[in-house]
Amino acid sequence: MSINSFGHLFRFTTWGESHGPALGATVDGCPPGVPIDAAMLQQWLDKRRPGLNKNTTQRNEPDAVEILSGVFEGKSTGTPIQLMIRNTDQRSKDYGDIANTFRPGHADITYHQKYGIRDYRGGGRSSARETASRVAAGGVAREAIKAIAPNVQIRGYMTQMGSKAIDRANIDWDQIDQNDFFCPDAQAAAEWNDYLAWLRKDDHNSVGAIIEVVARGVPAGIGAPVYAKLDTDLAAAMMSINAVKGVEIGEGMAAAALTGRENADEIFMGSNGPEYSSNHAGGILGGISTGQDIVVRFAVKPTSSILSPRKSIRMDGSPMEVITKGRHDPCVGIRAVPVGEAMMACVILDHLLLDRGQTGGTRGKIG
């Protein structure tokens, strides 16, 4: 299976399967001299790991990251950084009943159609377990960003679960880590908790979500026109996450309902450079950052593996009903939040390095 790598100058390759002995990432392009140790990376993996609370899968993985190469005496050497996360709580027997069947809404059928072979134990490479590797790589990116652009802050949060959305007037970043949903609205989080409990226990169902990721403090001038646009790479990064079916930058699809006067972010000269009246563009114009907050949203579909029977077919084409056993997230969007943050970090670092190589930090003078 080809194309398991992402990025340009900062590039990572993920490997491993959901029920194999381990999975991980090979990170290439991290500048030398960046402070890195396992504890630094573990803090991000702990946000994504399963079994943390009743609202996520009860597969209990510590997701302990091991650094096998590329770091010496606590600093990156500039050579490939090999990261490994061992699987310790696989229950492959849960998938015995679907070895010759296809789960509706899952990649089972397309993997078989393309390769003629698939790992039915949790979906193999199509499992959301693969995203642990991305979060580890994103941890490396975050440390490198600290060295290159220390003012950059990256934060992700859920803005919607199913049809239940937050009240944007209540957004408080301090609330994000105070509930199970990475939700910035405490009132919405309480409502989601009751809703998801009913969905999981009584309805035997799952639900989708919308996640927003914001990067603050990204300097103006990052990104490039046409085929190396910052928003192009961000869209690809978020769309590559398991179960993502839609990506927006800034106003996104809602921009189609705006007029030109409403959509244009008016520009004024401030004491420290250009300032904008609004941020419909999501911090990116012509593929290049404006210096405003970079805002990306992505939609995650409901988990395909549910206990409700759904019609499908077997490998031989015969009809059947599928009920998926095992331990699954009732809302996979919850654990997609730290994954979105990781992908944002990887893209931002990649473009910081690309800009340093192309312009050396030169900027056009304004004022």
C-alpha positions in Angstrom: 0.0 0.0 0.0 1.7 3.2 -1.2 1.3 6.9 -0.2 1.6 6.7 3.6 3.6 9.9 3.9 2.4 13.5 4.4 4.3 16.8 4.1 7.0 18.6 2.1 10.1 19.6 4.1 8.6 18.4 7.4 7.3 14.9 6.4 6.0 12.0 8.4 5.2 8.4 7.4 2.8 6.3 9.5 2.9 2.6 9.7 1.2 -0.3 11.6 -2.3 -1.6 12.0 -5.0 -1.5 14.7 -4.5 -5.0 15.9 -0.8 -5.5 15.0 2.0 -5.5 17.6 2.7 -1.8 17.2 2.2 1.3 15.1 4.1 4.5 14.7 5.6 7.3 12.6 8.9 8.1 11.0 9.4 11.8 11.1 11.8 13.4 8.7 12.8 17.1 8.3 12.7 18.2 11.9 15.4 20.8 12.4 18.3 19.8 14.7 18.5 21.1 18.2 14.8 21.0 19.1 14.2 19.8 22.6 12.3 16.5 22.4 11.6 13.7 24.9 8.9 11.1 25.3 7.1 13.1 28.0 6.7 16.1 25.7 5.0 13.9 23.1 3.0 11.9 25.6 0.9 14.8 26.8 -0.7 15.1 23.3 -1.2 11.3 23.0 -2.9 11.2 26.3 -5.6 13.6 24.9 -6.4 11.2 22.1 -5.9 7.8 23.7 -8.9 5.5 24.1 -10.5 4.5 27.4 -10.2 7.9 29.0 -13.9 8.3 29.8 -17.3 6.7 29.3 -17.9 8.7 26.1 -15.1 7.0 24.1 -14.2 3.5 23.2 -13.3 1.3 26.2 -10.3 -0.2 24.5 -7.7 0.5 27.1 -4.4 1.5 25.4 -1.7 3.5 27.3 -0.5 4.8 23.9 3.0 5.1 25.5 5.3 6.6 22.8 8.9 5.3 22.4 11.6 7.4 20.6 13.9 4.9 18.7 16.1 7.3 16.7 16.7 10.9 15.8 17.1 12.3 19.3 20.3 12.5 21.3 20.7 13.9 24.8 17.2 15.3 24.6 17.5 17.2 21.3 16.7 16.4 17.7 19.7 15.6 15.6 18.1 16.5 12.2 18.0 12.8 11.2 14.7 10.8 10.9 12.9 10.4 14.3 11.3 7.0 14.7 8.3 6.9 17.0 6.7 3.7 18.2 3.4 3.0 20.1 2.8 -0.6 21.1 -0.7 -2.1 20.9 -1.5 -3.8 24.3 -5.3 -4.3 24.4 -6.3 -5.8 21.1 -9.4 -8.1 21.1 -9.2 -9.5 17.6 -11.8 -12.2 18.4 -14.5 -9.4 18.4 -14.1 -9.3 14.6 -14.3 -13.0 13.8 -18.0 -12.6 12.7 -17.1 -10.0 10.0 -14.1 -11.7 8.5 -16.1 -12.5 5.3 -18.6 -9.6 5.5 -18.6 -5.9 4.8 -19.7 -3.3 7.4 -22.0 -0.6 5.9 -20.4 2.8 5.9 -16.9 1.3 6.5 -13.9 1.0 4.3 -14.0 -2.8 4.5 -15.6 -3.1 1.0 -13.3 -0.6 -0.8 -10.1 -2.0 0.7 -11.2 -5.5 -0.6 -12.2 -4.1 -4.0 -8.8 -2.4 -4.4 -6.3 -4.8 -2.9 -8.1 -8.2 -2.8 -7.1 -8.6 0.8 -8.0 -6.7 4.0 -7.2 -6.9 7.7 -10.7 -7.2 9.2 -9.4 -6.9 12.8 -10.5 -3.4 13.6 -10.1 -2.3 10.0 -6.3 -2.5 9.9 -4.9 0.7 8.3 -8.5 2.2 7.9 -8.9 2.2 11.7 -8.9 5.4 13.6 -6.1 3.8 15.7 -3.7 5.0 12.9 -4.3 8.6 14.1 -2.2 7.9 17.3 0.9 8.0 15.0 -0.2 11.4 13.6 -0.6 12.8 17.1 3.0 11.6 17.9 4.3 13.3 14.8 2.3 16.4 15.6 4.0 16.5 19.0 7.4 16.8 17.3 6.0 19.5 15.1 4.7 21.5 18.1 8.2 21.4 19.7 9.8 22.6 16.5 7.3 25.4 16.1 8.2 26.6 19.6 11.7 27.1 18.4 10.9 28.8 15.1 7.7 30.8 15.9 7.1 30.7 19.7 4.0 32.9 19.5 2.0 30.3 17.6 -0.9 28.6 19.6 -2.9 25.7 18.2 -6.2 24.7 19.8 -9.0 22.4 18.6 -12.5 21.9 20.0 -15.9 20.4 19.1 -18.5 22.9 17.9 -21.3 20.5 17.1 -22.4 16.9 17.9 -25.1 15.7 15.6 -27.6 18.5 15.3 -26.6 20.0 18.7 -24.2 23.0 18.2 -22.5 25.2 20.7 -23.5 28.8 21.3 -20.6 30.8 20.0 -21.3 33.6 22.5 -20.3 31.1 25.2 -16.9 30.1 23.7 -14.3 29.9 26.4 -11.0 28.2 25.6 -10.5 27.5 29.3 -13.5 25.2 29.2 -12.0 22.9 26.5 -10.2 20.7 28.9 -12.9 20.7 31.5 -15.2 18.2 29.9 -15.1 14.9 27.9 -15.8 16.6 24.6 -13.1 19.3 24.2 -16.1 21.6 24.1 -15.6 25.4 24.7 -19.3 25.8 25.8 -20.0 24.3 29.3 -23.7 24.4 28.8 -23.5 22.5 25.5 -21.1 19.9 27.0 -23.6 19.1 29.7 -26.3 18.6 27.0 -24.0 16.5 24.9 -23.2 14.2 27.8 -26.9 13.3 28.4 -27.5 12.9 24.6 -24.5 10.6 24.0 -25.4 8.4 27.0 -28.8 7.8 25.6 -27.4 7.2 22.1 -24.9 4.7 23.3 -26.9 2.8 25.9 -30.4 2.9 24.6 -30.3 3.6 20.9 -27.2 1.5 20.1 -26.2 4.2 17.7 -23.4 6.7 16.9 -23.3 10.3 15.8 -21.1 12.7 13.8 -19.5 15.9 14.8 -17.8 19.2 13.7 -14.4 20.1 15.0 -12.8 23.6 14.7 -9.0 24.0 14.9 -7.5 27.5 15.3 -3.8 28.6 14.9 -3.1 31.9 16.5 0.1 33.9 16.1 1.0 32.5 12.7 3.0 35.2 11.0 1.8 36.8 7.7 3.4 35.5 4.6 3.3 31.7 5.2 2.1 29.6 2.3 2.5 30.1 -1.5 0.3 30.7 -4.5 -1.4 28.1 -6.7 -0.2 24.5 -5.8 1.4 25.2 -2.4 -1.4 27.1 -0.8 -1.5 26.9 3.0 -5.2 26.2 2.8 -4.7 23.5 0.2 -2.4 21.6 2.5 -4.6 22.2 5.5 -7.7 20.9 3.6 -5.7 17.8 2.5 -4.4 17.3 6.1 -7.9 17.4 7.7 -9.6 15.4 4.9 -7.0 12.6 5.4 -8.1 12.0 8.9 -10.3 8.9 9.3 -14.1 9.5 8.9 -13.7 13.1 7.8 -16.2 14.0 5.0 -15.9 17.8 4.8 -13.4 20.6 5.4 -13.9 24.4 5.6 -11.5 27.3 5.8 -12.8 30.5 7.5 -16.4 31.1 6.5 -16.3 28.0 4.3 -19.5 26.9 2.6 -21.4 29.8 4.3 -19.4 32.2 2.1 -21.7 31.3 -0.8 -24.6 33.0 1.0 -22.7 36.3 1.6 -22.4 39.3 -0.6 -19.1 40.8 -1.6 -19.5 43.7 0.9 -20.3 41.2 3.7 -17.5 38.8 2.9 -14.6 41.3 2.4 -12.4 41.7 5.5 -11.7 45.4 5.5 -8.1 46.4 6.1 -6.8 49.2 8.3 -3.4 50.3 9.3 -2.7 49.6 13.0 0.3 50.5 15.2 1.9 47.1 14.5 0.9 46.7 10.9 -2.3 45.8 9.0 -5.5 45.0 10.9 -8.7 43.5 9.7 -12.4 44.2 10.5 -13.3 40.6 10.4 -11.9 37.2 9.4 -14.2 35.6 6.9 -11.1 34.4 5.0 -10.0 32.3 8.0 -6.6 33.9 8.1 -5.6 33.0 4.5 -5.7 35.0 1.3 -4.4 33.6 -2.0 -3.0 30.6 -0.1 -0.9 32.9 2.1 -1.4 33.7 5.8 -2.6 37.2 6.7 -1.4 37.1 10.3 -4.9 36.6 11.6 -6.2 33.5 13.3 -6.1 30.5 10.9 -9.5 28.8 11.2 -10.2 25.3 9.9 -13.3 23.2 10.5 -14.0 19.6 9.5 -17.0 17.3 9.7 -16.6 13.7 11.0 -19.2 11.1 10.1 -20.9 8.8 12.6 -18.9 5.7 13.6 -19.7 2.9 11.2 -19.4 0.1 13.8 -22.7 0.0 15.7 -24.8 -2.6 17.5 -27.9 -1.8 15.4 -28.4 -4.3 12.5 -27.7 -3.0 9.0 -28.2 -4.7 5.7 -25.0 -5.7 3.8 -23.4 -8.6 1.8 -20.9 -11.3 2.4 -17.7 -11.8 0.4 -19.6 -14.2 -1.9 -22.3 -11.6 -2.6 -25.0 -13.2 -0.5 -27.2 -10.8 1.7 -27.0 -10.6 5.4 -27.5 -8.2 8.4 -24.4 -6.9 10.2 -24.2 -6.1 13.9 -20.6 -5.0 14.8 -19.4 -6.2 18.2 -16.4 -4.8 20.0 -15.5 -1.5 21.6 -16.1 1.6 19.5 -16.5 5.3 19.9 -20.2 6.5 19.9 -18.8 9.8 18.6 -15.4 9.5 16.9 -15.3 13.2 16.6 -14.3 13.5 20.3 -10.9 11.9 19.8 -10.5 13.6 16.4 -9.9 16.9 18.2 -6.2 16.2 19.1 -5.7 14.6 15.7 -6.9 17.9 14.0 -4.5 19.8 16.2 -1.6 17.5 15.3 -2.3 17.9 11.6 -2.5 21.7 11.9 0.9 21.7 13.7 2.5 19.5 11.0 1.2 21.8 8.2 2.2 25.0 9.9 5.7 23.8 10.6 6.1 22.5 7.1 5.1 25.9 5.7 7.3 27.8 8.1 10.3 25.7 6.8 9.2 26.1 3.2 9.0 29.9 3.6 12.4 30.0 5.3 13.9 28.2 2.4 12.2 30.3 -0.3 12.3 33.8 1.1 14.6 33.6 4.1 12.0 35.5 6.1 12.0 38.6 3.7 8.7 40.5 3.8 7.1 43.3 1.7 7.1 46.6 3.6 3.7 48.1 4.5 3.6 51.6 6.1 
